[in-house]
Amino acid sequence: MKKDKRFIKSYSQSMGAMEIWVDRETGVNYLYRQCGYSGGLTPLLDAYGKVIVTPVTELEEEKA
């Protein structure tokens, strides 16, 4: 049985490495930034400071 990857990359920008990753189980979006030998990962927030969550049903549609 092949296990699906838990995270998918939904966005990538060429300035260094700036990417948005989505957790397929929770729908939580994370911002990943890499510069040289360092990097960081943090939940992506909206204008009100709430975590951005992609509905899991949308992720299932993309997977199909």
Secondary structure, DSSP 8 states (H G I E B T S, - for coil): -----SEEEEEEETTTEEEEEEETTT-BEEEEEEETTEEEEEE-B-TTS-B-B--HHHHHHHH-
